[in-house]
């Protein structure tokens, strides 16, 4: 049966995958960073303080002082392709598209900044995707990362008359594919160093301790990743949490405090990695690689190496393809 002449174009049905990461300012400038922080720190999933209390603090203090400091940090890691996080996520999307073939359309988005999640969902739907896998690239589940990305995707569908079917990528903190990939990639990087580290510090993004008491599984997921990975590596591993913000008590131990304490314990040669990040970003390159190294060496450390995230290397892409194909089961044929 042929549709009437005035019928809108009917696109062949496709499957969509939207890779999502946290976000980045559009430029390493004070104005761009202020816009980014205003969006990020206005998210009630991120700052769980009553709006009436938080809004004056955000606009009266934080957005007046913090953007200049953050812009300086971004300037130290900015590349010709923009921020590391955006550039790597884009490459992950392009490489995953090549691996999945033409029946699956792959796009990418950021929870804060551009390209925005609603635009990504809309682009996939307009391209004929009737089924979409929303894939926040956070191995360990956290309400402030995974949940808020899903929230925006769900809200986007809420404004659509014809909604595509939606799946979301679950946490994969203990998946064999993920642990295997970390093991192989970290062992590869450690073997290439010109020294033998005495410890491997696995640093995860911090969260206020109250999130643990409220039932967020993030702390447990991070600890389990470290335990599973540590069981496979020959080097002793430790867990820490970075990026403390504000006066609340945060998950411990803090990365900066662990780094400063190592030399006094006789640990002067270390490697540090961030398995909770799917792509290198400000928090890994600048906070760990630059400031972390300074803190460690000033305390007496002699050898320091920041190891890369899985990024878009072959090991990381093999893992990403595997977990994405698993979540697309029933929508696409097995590889």
C-alpha positions in Angstrom: 0.0 0.0 0.0 1.4 3.4 -1.0 1.1 6.3 1.3 -0.9 9.4 0.0 1.2 12.0 -1.9 1.0 14.5 1.0 2.3 11.9 3.6 5.5 12.9 5.5 8.6 11.0 4.4 8.8 7.5 6.0 12.4 6.7 7.0 13.6 3.1 7.3 13.5 2.2 11.1 16.9 2.3 12.7 18.5 1.7 16.1 20.2 4.6 17.9 22.9 4.8 20.5 23.6 8.0 22.4 26.9 8.1 24.3 26.8 10.6 27.1 29.5 12.1 29.2 29.4 14.8 31.9 30.2 18.0 30.0 32.7 20.7 29.3 32.7 24.4 28.7 32.8 25.5 25.1 36.1 27.4 25.6 38.8 27.8 28.3 37.6 31.3 29.1 36.1 32.7 32.3 32.8 33.5 30.6 32.4 30.0 29.0 33.4 28.3 32.3 30.9 30.5 34.2 28.1 29.4 31.9 29.1 25.8 32.3 29.4 25.9 36.0 26.1 27.7 36.3 24.3 24.8 34.5 26.3 22.1 36.3 25.9 23.5 39.8 22.2 24.3 39.3 21.4 20.6 38.9 19.6 19.4 42.0 21.0 15.9 41.4 24.5 17.4 41.9 23.9 19.9 44.7 21.3 18.5 47.1 20.7 21.7 49.0 17.4 23.5 49.1 17.3 26.0 46.2 16.5 28.9 48.4 19.7 28.3 50.3 21.9 27.3 47.4 21.0 29.9 44.8 22.4 32.9 46.7 25.6 31.0 47.4 26.0 29.9 43.8 25.4 33.3 42.2 26.7 35.5 45.0 29.9 33.6 45.8 30.9 30.6 43.6 30.2 32.0 40.2 32.1 35.2 41.1 35.2 33.4 42.2 35.5 29.9 40.8 35.3 30.5 37.0 38.7 32.2 36.8 40.4 29.4 38.7 38.7 26.7 36.6 39.4 28.6 33.3 43.1 28.6 34.2 43.0 24.8 34.8 41.1 24.2 31.5 43.8 26.3 29.6 46.4 23.8 30.8 44.6 20.8 29.2 42.9 22.4 26.1 43.8 20.9 22.8 43.5 21.8 19.1 40.3 19.6 19.1 38.9 21.4 22.2 38.6 19.9 25.6 40.0 16.4 26.0 36.6 15.1 27.2 34.7 16.3 24.2 37.4 15.3 21.7 37.7 11.8 23.1 34.0 11.2 23.4 33.5 12.3 19.8 36.2 9.8 18.7 34.6 7.1 20.8 31.3 7.8 19.0 32.9 7.7 15.5 34.8 4.5 16.2 31.7 2.8 17.7 29.7 3.8 14.6 32.3 2.1 12.4 32.2 -1.1 14.5 28.3 -1.3 14.7 27.7 -0.7 11.0 25.0 1.2 9.2 21.9 -0.3 10.9 22.8 1.5 14.1 23.3 5.2 14.3 25.7 6.4 17.0 25.8 9.9 18.4 27.2 11.6 21.5 26.1 14.3 23.9 27.1 16.0 27.2 24.9 16.4 30.2 26.1 20.0 30.7 27.2 22.2 27.8 27.1 21.1 24.1 26.1 19.0 22.3 23.1 18.7 24.7 21.2 15.4 25.3 17.9 16.7 24.0 19.5 17.6 20.7 21.1 14.2 20.5 17.8 12.3 21.1 16.0 14.5 18.6 18.7 14.0 16.0 18.5 10.2 16.3 14.7 10.3 16.1 14.7 12.5 13.1 17.1 10.1 11.4 14.5 7.3 11.8 15.6 5.7 15.1 12.6 4.1 16.7 14.7 2.5 19.4 17.4 4.3 21.3 20.0 3.2 23.8 20.9 6.0 26.1 24.4 5.2 27.3 25.9 7.3 30.1 29.5 6.3 30.2 29.9 6.0 33.9 31.0 2.5 35.1 30.0 3.2 38.7 26.3 4.3 39.2 25.8 7.6 40.8 22.7 9.7 41.0 24.7 12.8 40.2 26.0 11.3 37.0 24.0 8.4 35.6 20.6 9.4 37.0 20.8 13.0 35.9 21.7 12.0 32.3 18.8 9.6 32.2 16.5 12.3 33.7 17.2 14.6 30.7 16.6 11.9 28.2 13.3 10.9 29.8 12.3 14.6 29.9 13.0 14.9 26.3 10.7 12.0 25.4 8.0 13.6 27.6 7.7 16.4 25.1 7.3 14.1 22.1 4.0 12.9 20.7 5.7 9.9 19.0 8.3 8.6 21.4 11.0 6.1 20.4 11.5 3.1 22.6 14.2 3.8 25.2 16.8 1.7 27.0 19.5 2.9 29.3 23.0 1.5 29.9 23.3 0.1 33.4 26.5 0.5 35.5 29.2 -1.9 34.5 31.6 -1.5 37.4 32.0 -5.2 37.9 31.5 -6.5 34.4 34.3 -8.9 33.3 34.7 -7.0 30.0 35.4 -3.8 31.9 37.7 -5.3 34.5 39.6 -7.2 31.8 40.0 -4.0 29.8 41.3 -2.1 32.8 43.7 -4.9 33.6 45.2 -5.1 30.1 45.4 -1.4 29.6 46.9 -0.6 33.0 49.4 -3.4 32.7 50.4 -2.1 29.3 51.0 1.4 30.5 52.8 0.3 33.7 55.2 -1.9 31.6 56.1 1.1 29.5 57.2 3.2 32.4 60.9 3.8 33.1 60.4 2.9 36.8 58.6 0.3 38.8 55.7 1.7 40.8 55.4 0.6 44.4 51.6 1.3 44.5 48.8 1.9 42.1 46.4 4.5 43.3 42.9 4.3 41.8 41.2 7.7 42.2 37.5 8.1 41.7 35.5 11.3 41.6 34.4 12.2 45.1 30.8 12.6 46.4 29.5 13.9 49.7 29.3 11.2 52.3 25.6 11.8 52.8 24.9 10.3 49.4 26.1 7.0 50.7 23.8 7.2 53.7 20.9 8.1 51.4 21.4 4.8 49.5 23.6 5.8 46.5 25.6 2.7 45.5 28.5 4.7 44.1 30.9 4.2 47.0 30.3 0.4 46.9 30.7 0.3 43.2 34.1 2.1 43.3 35.3 -0.2 46.1 34.3 -3.3 44.1 36.0 -2.1 41.0 39.2 -1.7 42.9 38.9 -5.1 44.6 38.2 -6.9 41.4 41.0 -5.2 39.6 43.4 -5.5 42.5 42.9 -9.3 42.5 44.2 -9.4 39.0 47.2 -7.1 39.2 50.6 -7.8 40.7 51.0 -4.3 42.0 49.3 -3.3 45.3 46.3 -1.0 44.7 44.6 1.7 46.8 41.3 3.6 46.5 40.8 7.3 46.9 38.3 10.0 46.0 39.2 13.3 44.4 37.5 16.7 43.6 36.2 17.7 47.0 34.0 20.7 46.9 32.4 22.7 49.7 32.4 22.1 53.5 30.5 18.8 53.6 32.2 15.6 54.6 33.1 13.7 51.5 33.9 10.1 50.7 37.4 9.1 52.0 40.3 8.8 51.8 40.9 12.0 49.8 43.3 11.6 46.8 45.4 14.6 47.7 45.8 13.5 51.3 46.8 10.0 50.2 49.4 11.4 47.8 50.9 13.6 50.5 51.0 10.7 53.0 52.7 8.2 50.7 56.3 9.3 51.0 56.2 9.3 54.8 55.1 5.7 54.6 58.1 4.9 52.4 56.2 4.9 49.1 58.1 7.2 46.8 57.2 5.6 43.4 53.6 5.5 42.3 51.3 5.3 39.4 47.8 6.8 39.5 44.8 5.9 37.4 41.1 7.0 37.3 39.0 3.9 36.3 35.7 5.8 37.0 36.3 8.1 34.0 35.7 6.7 30.5 37.7 9.5 28.9 40.5 11.8 30.1 39.3 15.2 31.2 40.2 18.1 33.4 39.9 15.9 36.5 42.4 13.4 35.3 44.9 15.5 33.2 45.1 18.6 35.4 43.9 17.6 38.8 45.7 14.2 39.0 48.5 14.6 36.4 49.6 18.2 37.3 48.4 19.1 40.8 48.6 15.5 42.0 52.2 15.2 40.9 53.1 18.4 42.6 51.5 17.3 45.9 53.3 14.0 45.7 56.7 15.3 44.9 56.5 18.2 47.4 55.9 15.5 50.0 59.0 13.6 49.1 57.9 11.4 46.2 60.5 10.7 43.5 58.6 8.9 40.7 55.0 9.7 39.6 53.0 8.5 36.5 49.5 9.4 35.6 48.0 6.6 33.5 45.5 7.3 30.8 41.9 6.3 30.9 40.6 3.7 28.4 39.6 6.5 26.1 39.3 5.5 22.4 42.1 3.0 22.3 41.6 -0.5 20.9 41.2 -2.1 24.3 38.7 0.5 25.5 36.8 0.4 22.2 36.6 -3.4 22.3 35.1 -3.2 25.8 32.7 -0.4 24.8 31.5 -2.3 21.7 30.9 -5.5 23.8 28.8 -3.8 26.5 26.8 -1.8 23.9 26.1 -4.8 21.8 24.9 -6.7 25.0 22.5 -3.9 25.8 21.2 -3.9 22.2 20.4 -7.6 22.4 17.0 -8.3 20.8 17.3 -5.0 18.8 20.2 -6.1 16.6 21.5 -9.4 15.5 24.5 -10.9 17.4 27.9 -10.0 16.0 
